[in-house]
Amino acid sequence: MPDIHHSAADGYAVTSATYVKGRPDYPPEVDGWLRGELALGAGKLALDLGAGTGKFLPYLLRTGAIAIAVDPVPAMLAQLADLNPGVEAKLGTAERIPLADACVDAIVCAQSFHWFANGDALGEMRRVLRPGGALGLIWNVRDESVAWVAALRAIFDAHEGDTPRYHRQAWRRLFPAEGFGPLCDRRFRHGHTGSPEHVIIDRVLSTSFIAALPVTQRDGIAAEVRQLIARTADLAGKSEVTMPYVTTAFFCRKLVAECP
């Protein structure tokens, strides 16, 4: 398989359990997006590409579609299989998808497209999509209009190195993309509610490039986040908090007939 970025290969190999606890689910509006814009339903086949631990699979399955999951990190696929028994899961990358030509009705990349935003990956997605099939890209993005959420970014950014990230927006340079129609977008407000340990600290520690750090550094980052919680009036002493998100959802369709 093509090389996987070291942050993903190293970080996600050790943080799969924390990823399950620390990452939010998706807002209810996603069901309408999948059934409407992506036209998923009974009898359709959907590919969850870069599926990770399978956080997005329940949403695909609720449409009535059959879902296949592909991810390059064995530890993440193991978590996925435990949490989603019966779902076909394959080891593979976006640049080499282990599926036949023109076999899926939709591809969804949930929290993942920025990792493989390149021409080879888009070519593979175009290959496995049926004509008129949909490509969906979706991210839960922390709402940094809230001051303490913005303060978390400084902690993240100090360690990101050359890791591909959604907020850099480099992935947008691929669009408009050959063989695909225009990219359309929707946005939904969302929140992840739970204990500060899960909602904030596990979220930070589940970040690929932080998970890839030595244990002593990870412990130091966790301590830094706890200090932020302790000095923030909306968080200090609370047994339950909400991390605010904006869910950004994009889609385009494979052209039925490509121009020569």
Number of C-alpha atoms within 10 A of each C-alpha: 11 10 9 14 15 14 22 20 18 18 21 26 17 17 20 23 16 19 25 22 15 22 19 21 15 23 17 11 14 18 15 13 17 22 16 11 17 21 17 26 19 12 11 16 20 27 27 23 26 26 26 28 26 27 19 19 24 13 19 24 17 15 18 15 20 20 22 20 26 23 24 22 23 18 18 23 23 16 17 24 16 12 16 16 9 9 17 13 21 18 16 20 21 26 19 15 21 14 17 10 14 14 17 23 25 29 25 26 22 23 20 22 23 21 18 19 18 16 13 13 17 20 16 18 25 23 19 21 26 19 20 16 25 28 26 24 21 22 20 24 16 19 18 15 10 12 10 18 17 13 13 18 13 10 16 15 9 9 13 15 9 10 16 21 15 17 10 10 10 13 17 13 10 12 12 12 16 15 17 23 18 13 16 12 14 13 15 15 15 22 20 19 15 18 15 23 18 22 21 24 20 21 19 26 25 23 21 24 23 24 24 22 16 9 11 9 13 16 13 11 19 19 13 15 20 18 12 17 20 14 12 13 11 12 17 15 13 13 10 13 20 16 19 20 23 18 21 15 20 18 23 22 24 24 19 13 10 10 7 3
